[in-house]
């Protein structure tokens, strides 16, 4: 109770006088929510013809505290459980220049190994409300990039993982110019995607995108996806990997540009094949072939779809609506 009381008193003392340590250490969205609720009530009071007395301030503080307590305690039934911790994430939050040797991101066990024609470029890619940060990687002509992560305990029978990444093709296609990312791939081979779960995507025109999927290097399915304009906007690739101890029953499912905060529906491609574990030093690997330039960003691998498609939490908005409704009711009651 001591910690709870300290937080509670910190909130009370800083709702009107921000800047205290307890307030600054609260989650940013929680602070924003409480601040919005409190300021909204004070604004309503100032806009009325009546004087804002101490009771109005007490009501504002009470509702703001309610928002904070609901956030921490999971009071609202709409507040879901926290998502599982992501396995790997790379947002390329580096200065423009060479990718080789960069060591940021999350979940990796070594720095990037990349050819010189894969460069960090600004700005990063975006896709609707998807949470993004940092810069992007642009491949100027052919190149490859690889980064290790430890897959110990991750590849057991029935284990399922989601992955996502953004890509952009800001120019017309010249010949064969695919982007080929691969997860759980062989970290030692010259073509590491030969053993991984691989997606090969290539905008063949402004309104057409070719895609194939592979497990262990074998092309198992392919499709051509019509679109409006693949040259002027970012595309979101979403995938799901399911491991199986049964031979040739490892599964790879892929979607393109799914709706955020929704179930992805039927995958564009859904295949089974034989993944061979190359050892604990698995990697994320990506090949880039030929012209023109292609950009990638926001690489994620996690255990839930929410891990790889992070968007502002609906629970935050639900709490804001609850407290706003309470504020409106109290204001009308006061009149």
N, C-alpha and C positions, 0 to 999 in steps of 0.2 A: 504493500500500500504506500510505502514511502515514495517509491518511484512514481507511482500514479499521481500522488498528491503533488509532487514536485512539478510534473508535467502540467497538471491541471492549474496549479497556481501560476506557473510560468505563462500559460495561455491567458489566464485572467489578467495578469499584469501587463501583458504585451498586446492585447487586442486594441488598446487605445494608445499605448506607447511602444511601437515596434522596436526591435533591435536587441532584445534580451537574448541570452544564449539559448534558453529553453525554446524560445520561438524560432530562432534561426536553425535549430537542430531538427525541427519537425519536417516531415516530408513536404516537398514543395507544393504538391497538389493539395495537400491537406491545409496548409497555410493559406493558399489561394482561396480554397473553398470557404474557410472560416472568415477570411478577410472580406470576401465578396458578400457573404451573408450579413456580417456586422455592418459594413458600409452601406449596404442596400437599405437596412432598417434606419440607419441614421439619416440617409438621404430622404427617405419617405417622411421622416419626422420633420426635417428642415423644410420640406416642400409644403407641409401643411400649415394651417394658420395658427396652430396651437404651439405652445412653447414645448421644447424638448426638455423634459425634466429628468431627474435621476431614474425614474421608473422606466423611461424609454431606453436609457442606456442599459439598465439591468436586463430588459427583454432582449436587446440586441446581443448582449454578452451571453445570455442563456441559450439563445438559438445557435450562436456561433460555437459555443461549447458543445451543444448537442451534435453538430456536424462533426466535430473532432472526435467525440466519444463514439459516435456511430462508426466512424472510419476505423478507429483502433479496435473496437470491440466486435466489429462485424454485426452491428445492431440491425442494419437494413437487411432484409431477406434477399435483396438484389446484389449484395456484396458477395461475390464468389470467392473461392479459395485462390490463393496465389498460384501463379503458373510455376511449373517446374523450372529448375535452373537450366539455362541454356548450356549446350555442350561446347559449341564453338560459335563465335561471332566476330566478324571483321567489318568495320565501317570505314576503314582507311582514313582514320583521323590523323593523318601525317601531312607535313608540308609537301608542296608540289615537288616532284623529282623522282628519283629512283625508288622502286619498291624493294629491291633486293636488300636484305639485311634488316628491314623494318620488323619490329617485334612487339607491336601493340595488339589490340584486340583482346579476345577472351578465349581461354580453353586450349590454346595451342601449347606445344612443348618445345618449339624451336622457332627461329625467325624465318621470314619469307626467303625462299630461293627463287629468283626471278631473272629472266633475261632482260637486257638493257632496254629493249623496245617496249616493255610494259612499264608505263609511267603513271605516277600519281598525278591526277589532274583535278582542277577545280572548275565548277562546283560539283558536289556529289549529286547522285541521282535521287529522284523523289517519285513517290507513287501514292496519290491520294492522301489519306490520313495515316499511312504507314509511318512509324517513327523512324526517322533517318538522321544521320549526323555525318560530319567529316566530309571527305572528298571521294573520289572514285578512281578506278584504274582504267586507263585507256591503252589499248594495244595498237601500236603503230607498226603495221605489217605483222608477220608471224612472230610468235613468242610463247613462252610457257611460264607458269608460276606454280609453286608447290610449297605446302606448309604442313608440318607434322603435328599430329595429336595422338594421344595415347588411347587406344580403343579397349583397354583392359576392362572386362566385365560388361562391355556394351553390345556384344554380338551374339548373345545366347539365343536359343530357340524361342521364337515368338517376339523377340525385342523389336519395337517399332519406333522409328524416328522420322521427324519431319525436317525438311530443308527448304530454304528459299534464297533467292538472289534476284537482284535487279540487273537488267542489261539495257543498253541503248545502242541503236545503229543509226548514227546521225548522217549517214550518206548513202548514196546509191550503191548497190552491190556490184562488185567487180569480180567475176569468177566465183570460186568457192571460198567463202569467207565466214566459216562458222565459229561459234564460241562453244567450247566443249568442257564444261565443268564435271568433275568426278569426285564423289564422296566415298570414304572408306577404300581408298585406292592404294596400290603398292607404292610405298615411299621410295623404293630403290630403283625401279626400272626406268629406262629412258622415256617410255610412254606409260606413265603411271596409271592412266585411265584404263589400261588393259585389264585390270583386276577389280575395278570399282563399279559403283552404281553411277552411270554416266548419262547425261543429257546433251545432245548435240542440237543446237538451234542456230538457224541461219536465215535472216530475212533475204529472200531471193528477189524480192521487188518491194515497192512501197506498200503493197497491199497483200503480200503473201509471205508466210514464214514457214520454212521447212523444219521439222523436228524429228529426230529419232532417239531411241533409248537403248541402252546397252547394260548388260550385267556381265562382268568378266570379259569385256572386250567384244562380245558378240552382239551385233545389231539384231534386236528382237522385234522391233516394230518401228514404223515411221508414219508420218502424216504431214499434210500441208494444211496450214491454218489460214484462212482468209482473214483480212483485217482492213481497217480504215486507213491507217497511216502508221507503219512501223518505223518510219524515219524520224518523226518529230516528237515522240514521247517514249518514256521508259516503259519497259515490259517487266512483269513480275512472273517468275517461274517458281512454282510450288511443287514439292515432291514428297512422297512418303516411301520409306524403306522398311521392309519387314524381313527379318532374318528367319531362316528355317534350317533345322538340322537335316531335313529331308533333301536329298540331292535334287537340284534344279527347281527348288520351290522357294528360293529367295525372291522377294517381290519388289517391283519398282512401279510406282504410280506417279503420274505427272499431270499438272494443271497449268494453264497459262492465264494470267490476269484474273484470278479468282476475286470474288467480292470479299472485302475485309469484314470481319465480325460476322461471318456467316459460314455455314458448312459449304465445302467446296463443290459438292455435287459429283457427277460422274467424271472420272479422269479422262483426259484426252488420250492417254496411253497407259495401259495396265498390262505388265508383263511379268513372267517368272523366268528365272534363269539360275545359273550356278555361280555363286560368289565363293571364291577361294580365299580364306584368311591368310594374308601374307605375314602375319605377326603383329606385335603390339604397335609397331611404328607405322600406323596408317596415316594417310594424308588427305588433305583437300588438294586437288590438282586441277589446273585449267590450262588448256591449249587454245591458242588463237592462231588462225591460219590466214595468210594472205591479206590483201586489201579488201574493203576499206577499214577505217578505224571502227573499233567496237569498244564500248565501255561497260564495266560491271561494277556492282556496288552491293553493300548490305548482304553479305554472305552469312547465313545462319543455319545451324543444325541444332535441333532440340528434341525433347520427348513429347511435346504437345504442339498443336498447330498455333496456339497462342504464343508459344516461345518464338516462333519464326515469323509470325505476322503481328508484331506488337503495335497496338493502337491505343490511344487514350482510353483509360478504363471506364466502361459504362457505369460502374458503381459510383464513380466520382460525380457523374452527371445526375445519377439517381438521387444521391444525397443532396445535391444542390437543389433539385426540384422539390424534394421533401421539405427542406428548410425554407425555400422560397414560398411554398404553399403555407407553411406555418406562419411566416412573416406576414403574408397577405391576410390570413385569418385574424391575427392579432391586431393588425392595423384597422381592419373593418370593425372588429369588436370594440376597439378604442373609440371609433367614431359614434 
